[in-house]
């Protein structure tokens, strides 16, 4: 079951990545904040850690989440659920 959740999360993150690449305003912000080049994006598109970073970037701004989710008819909370299913997305309990 965990693998199915991760596969689904990776698919969603790839959708987000495709959306970012197609957004000429947001793509430079993504590249600037992550330091990735277009070649890096192509090389790492199948890396679950990188895909988690893509979702982390999207979740930096609620407006970006809303724009993506509205454009793809996806519930807003699905982004956080997908992030939790990818490496590094576990909830940390600091108490």
N, CA, C and O of each residue as an XYZ file, in Angstrom:
380
protein
N       0.830     -1.199      0.000
C       0.000      0.000      0.000
C       0.873      1.261      0.000
O       0.554      2.242     -0.672
N       1.973      1.227      0.758
C       2.869      2.384      0.813
C       3.438      2.705     -0.563
O       3.560      3.874     -0.930
N       3.790      1.656     -1.337
C       4.362      1.888     -2.661
C       3.345      2.555     -3.579
O       3.697      3.423     -4.378
N       2.083      2.148     -3.463
C       1.032      2.762     -4.278
C       0.898      4.247     -3.942
O       0.737      5.073     -4.841
N       0.961      4.588     -2.662
C       0.871      5.988     -2.242
C       2.060      6.779     -2.778
O       1.898      7.909     -3.239
N       3.257      6.188     -2.720
C       4.435      6.892     -3.235
C       4.347      7.054     -4.743
O       4.684      8.115     -5.269
N       3.902      6.023     -5.447
C       3.760      6.127     -6.901
C       2.773      7.225     -7.277
O       3.022      8.003     -8.198
N       1.663      7.284     -6.568
C       0.653      8.308     -6.812
C       1.223      9.695     -6.512
O       0.967     10.647     -7.249
N       1.992      9.805     -5.435
C       2.610     11.076     -5.065
C       3.626     11.508     -6.116
O       3.697     12.686     -6.467
N       4.412     10.557     -6.619
C       5.391     10.875     -7.657
C       4.691     11.368     -8.920
O       5.151     12.312     -9.562
N       3.584     10.732     -9.270
C       2.825     11.153    -10.453
C       2.319     12.579    -10.283
O       2.409     13.386    -11.208
N       1.793     12.890     -9.113
C       1.310     14.246     -8.846
C       2.464     15.243     -8.886
O       2.328     16.324     -9.459
N       3.595     14.889     -8.285
C       4.757     15.793     -8.290
C       5.245     16.040     -9.710
O       5.673     17.149    -10.031
N       5.188     15.023    -10.565
C       5.567     15.212    -11.966
C       4.600     16.164    -12.670
O       5.011     16.953    -13.521
N       3.313     16.091    -12.314
C       2.336     17.044    -12.853
C       2.698     18.460    -12.420
O       2.647     19.395    -13.220
N       3.064     18.612    -11.147
C       3.462     19.925    -10.639
C       4.698     20.411    -11.379
O       4.770     21.575    -11.774
N       5.672     19.523    -11.568
C       6.902     19.895    -12.271
C       6.588     20.357    -13.696
O       7.116     21.369    -14.156
N       5.735     19.617    -14.384
C       5.342     20.016    -15.737
C       4.658     21.366    -15.754
O       4.880     22.173    -16.658
N       3.826     21.611    -14.754
C       3.137     22.887    -14.638
C       4.137     24.019    -14.395
O       4.032     25.092    -14.988
N       5.114     23.761    -13.509
C       6.140     24.771    -13.240
C       6.946     25.097    -14.493
O       7.186     26.264    -14.803
N       7.357     24.059    -15.205
C       8.158     24.250    -16.415
C       7.388     25.103    -17.427
O       7.981     25.902    -18.151
N       6.076     24.929    -17.472
C       5.250     25.682    -18.415
C       4.877     27.078    -17.955
O       4.252     27.823    -18.710
N       5.241     27.453    -16.739
C       4.888     28.768    -16.197
C       6.114     29.675    -16.279
O       7.039     29.550    -15.476
N       6.118     30.579    -17.241
C       7.319     31.389    -17.469
C       7.598     32.395    -16.351
O       8.702     32.933    -16.276
N       6.621     32.658    -15.485
C       6.861     33.536    -14.340
C       7.405     32.756    -13.143
O       8.306     33.223    -12.446
N       6.856     31.578    -12.915
C       7.210     30.803    -11.729
C       8.457     29.943    -11.921
O       9.185     29.690    -10.962
N       8.708     29.496    -13.138
C       9.859     28.625    -13.386
C      11.185     29.271    -12.962
O      11.994     28.607    -12.313
N      11.435     30.534    -13.303
C      12.690     31.148    -12.843
C      12.775     31.247    -11.314
O      13.866     31.165    -10.750
N      11.642     31.420    -10.650
C      11.625     31.456     -9.187
C      12.015     30.083     -8.648
O      12.807     29.978     -7.712
N      11.451     29.027     -9.247
C      11.785     27.655     -8.846
C      13.274     27.395     -9.037
O      13.941     26.888     -8.135
N      13.789     27.740    -10.203
C      15.206     27.499    -10.476
C      16.095     28.327     -9.549
O      17.125     27.845     -9.079
N      15.702     29.557     -9.291
C      16.497     30.414     -8.420
C      16.513     29.930     -6.982
O      17.540     30.008     -6.308
N      15.383     29.434     -6.513
C      15.322     29.004     -5.115
C      15.920     27.627     -4.898
O      16.371     27.318     -3.795
N      15.933     26.792     -5.934
C      16.467     25.438     -5.784
C      17.867     25.286     -6.366
O      18.599     24.368     -5.995
N      18.240     26.182     -7.274
C      19.543     26.091     -7.915
C      19.622     25.040     -9.015
O      20.717     24.712     -9.472
N      18.478     24.505     -9.451
C      18.514     23.469    -10.491
C      18.474     24.096    -11.882
O      17.816     25.110    -12.115
N      19.198     23.459    -12.792
C      19.177     23.857    -14.195
C      18.144     23.008    -14.932
O      17.594     22.057    -14.378
N      17.892     23.364    -16.177
C      16.966     22.540    -16.968
C      17.499     21.118    -17.108
O      16.725     20.160    -17.086
N      18.823     20.974    -17.254
C      19.425     19.637    -17.368
C      19.221     18.854    -16.064
O      18.942     17.655    -16.094
N      19.362     19.543    -14.913
C      19.126     18.890    -13.615
C      17.687     18.383    -13.534
O      17.430     17.269    -13.077
N      16.764     19.217    -13.983
C      15.348     18.840    -13.922
C      15.099     17.579    -14.734
O      14.432     16.654    -14.271
N      15.635     17.546    -15.940
C      15.464     16.350    -16.781
C      16.117     15.126    -16.148
O      15.553     14.032    -16.172
N      17.303     15.313    -15.585
C      18.056     14.187    -15.017
C      17.421     13.654    -13.734
O      17.553     12.471    -13.420
N      16.733     14.522    -12.992
C      16.244     14.120    -11.668
C      14.730     13.953    -11.601
O      14.182     13.752    -10.518
N      14.054     14.032    -12.727
C      12.586     13.965    -12.735
C      12.052     12.642    -12.190
O      10.880     12.561    -11.823
N      12.884     11.608    -12.130
C      12.421     10.324    -11.589
C      12.951     10.067    -10.177
O      12.825      8.958     -9.657
N      13.541     11.087     -9.562
C      14.120     10.967     -8.223
C      13.078     11.396     -7.186
O      12.689     12.563     -7.152
N      12.619     10.459     -6.336
C      11.597     10.808     -5.340
C      12.008     11.952     -4.408
O      11.154     12.726     -3.976
N      13.295     12.068     -4.093
C      13.753     13.182     -3.253
C      13.573     14.518     -3.968
O      13.129     15.496     -3.367
N      13.915     14.553     -5.241
C      13.737     15.774     -6.036
C      12.254     16.114     -6.167
O      11.866     17.277     -6.055
N      11.436     15.103     -6.405
C       9.997     15.340     -6.540
C       9.409     15.877     -5.234
O       8.494     16.700     -5.251
N       9.936     15.410     -4.112
C       9.519     15.967     -2.827
C       9.880     17.443     -2.729
O       9.102     18.244     -2.211
N      11.061     17.801     -3.226
C      11.492     19.199     -3.221
C      10.594     20.053     -4.118
O      10.342     21.221     -3.822
N      10.115     19.466     -5.214
C       9.183     20.176     -6.100
C       7.910     20.523     -5.324
O       7.412     21.646     -5.402
N       7.392     19.547     -4.576
C       6.182     19.799     -3.786
C       6.461     20.778     -2.647
O       5.616     21.614     -2.328
N       7.640     20.678     -2.033
C       8.015     21.639     -0.987
C       7.986     23.057     -1.554
O       7.476     23.977     -0.915
N       8.534     23.226     -2.750
C       8.546     24.542     -3.381
C       7.123     25.053     -3.607
O       6.802     26.192     -3.269
N       6.280     24.203     -4.177
C       4.900     24.619     -4.453
C       4.202     25.059     -3.173
O       3.459     26.040     -3.168
N       4.445     24.327     -2.087
C       3.756     24.608     -0.826
C       4.301     25.848     -0.108
O       3.780     26.229      0.940
N       5.334     26.475     -0.655
C       5.861     27.697     -0.060
C       4.851     28.850     -0.155
O       4.916     29.804      0.620
N       3.929     28.754     -1.103
C       2.971     29.851     -1.308
C       1.589     29.263     -1.574
O       1.392     28.537     -2.548
N       0.648     29.577     -0.712
C      -0.723     29.067     -0.890
C      -1.286     29.431     -2.259
O      -2.036     28.654     -2.850
N      -0.929     30.602     -2.762
C      -1.444     31.029     -4.071
C      -0.987     30.073     -5.174
O      -1.736     29.803     -6.113
N       0.240     29.563     -5.063
C       0.737     28.612     -6.066
C      -0.025     27.303     -5.972
O      -0.394     26.720     -6.992
N      -0.262     26.838     -4.747
C      -1.033     25.604     -4.545
C      -2.421     25.762     -5.163
O      -2.898     24.881     -5.878
N      -3.055     26.881     -4.881
C      -4.405     27.132     -5.405
C      -4.390     27.182     -6.923
O      -5.255     26.593     -7.572
N      -3.417     27.880     -7.497
C      -3.342     27.967     -8.973
C      -3.171     26.591     -9.601
O      -3.859     26.251    -10.563
N      -2.249     25.797     -9.052
C      -2.021     24.459     -9.610
C      -3.257     23.586     -9.450
O      -3.727     22.980    -10.413
N      -3.779     23.525     -8.236
C      -4.912     22.637     -7.955
C      -6.145     23.040     -8.752
O      -6.849     22.177     -9.275
N      -6.413     24.328     -8.850
C      -7.561     24.783     -9.634
C      -7.388     24.437    -11.112
O      -8.347     24.051    -11.779
N      -6.166     24.576    -11.618
C      -5.906     24.276    -13.034
C      -6.059     22.790    -13.335
O      -6.357     22.416    -14.470
N      -5.859     21.936    -12.325
C      -5.900     20.487    -12.530
C      -7.060     19.809    -11.809
O      -7.136     18.580    -11.778
N      -7.946     20.581    -11.242
C      -9.111     20.066    -10.500
C      -8.678     19.032     -9.458
O      -9.175     17.907     -9.421
N      -7.747     19.450     -8.625
C      -7.211     18.592     -7.572
C      -7.519     19.262     -6.233
O      -7.336     20.472     -6.098
N      -7.982     18.502     -5.248
C      -8.220     19.099     -3.919
C      -6.911     19.662     -3.347
O      -5.854     19.045     -3.476
N      -6.994     20.826     -2.720
C      -5.793     21.490     -2.197
C      -4.984     20.606     -1.256
O      -3.753     20.606     -1.301
N      -5.675     19.854     -0.405
C      -4.961     19.052      0.589
C      -4.174     17.898     -0.049
O      -3.308     17.311      0.600
N      -4.463     17.580     -1.281
C      -3.771     16.476     -1.971
C      -2.270     16.741     -2.090
O      -1.475     15.801     -2.082
N      -1.879     18.004     -2.199
C      -0.451     18.329     -2.321
C       0.284     17.912     -1.046
O       1.335     17.276     -1.118
N      -0.256     18.264      0.108
C       0.388     17.901      1.374
C       0.371     16.389      1.578
O       1.338     15.822      2.087
N      -0.711     15.740      1.189
C      -0.784     14.279      1.311
C       0.288     13.625      0.442
O       0.947     12.676      0.867
N       0.456     14.136     -0.769
C       1.473     13.586     -1.665
C       2.865     13.816     -1.084
O       3.721     12.933     -1.141
N       3.086     15.002     -0.528
C       4.405     15.299      0.045
C       4.721     14.342      1.185
O       5.865     13.916      1.336
N       3.728     14.004      1.980
C       3.932     13.096      3.104
C       4.305     11.692      2.637
O       4.942     10.945      3.379
N       3.918     11.326      1.418
C       4.186      9.984      0.897
C       5.570      9.861      0.260
O       6.010      8.757     -0.063
N       6.250     10.980      0.081
C       7.578     10.960     -0.541
C       8.665     11.050      0.525
O       8.410     11.534      1.628
N       9.886     10.584      0.205
C      10.983     10.636      1.173
C      11.194     12.054      1.703
O      11.207     13.020      0.940
N      11.358     12.159      3.017
C      11.579     13.441      3.642
C      10.307     14.181      4.013
O      10.360     15.273      4.580
N       9.171     13.595      3.696
C       7.902     14.260      3.949
C       7.192     13.817      5.203
O       6.053     14.211      5.453
N       7.864     12.992      6.000
C       7.238     12.488      7.223
C       6.985     13.648      8.180
O       7.766     14.598      8.246
N       5.898     13.557      8.907
C       5.608     14.566      9.924
C       6.596     14.385     11.076
O       6.810     13.272     11.556
N       7.181     15.476     11.503
C       8.115     15.430     12.618
C       7.406     15.911     13.869
O       6.768     16.964     13.877
N       7.528     15.121     14.926
C       6.926     15.491     16.203
C       8.057     15.941     17.120
O       8.889     15.132     17.530
N       8.085     17.235     17.442
C       9.195     17.802     18.195
C       9.000     17.721     19.698
O       9.849     18.212     20.442
N       7.912     17.121     20.176
C       7.690     17.081     21.619
C       8.259     15.827     22.244
O       8.155     15.639     23.456
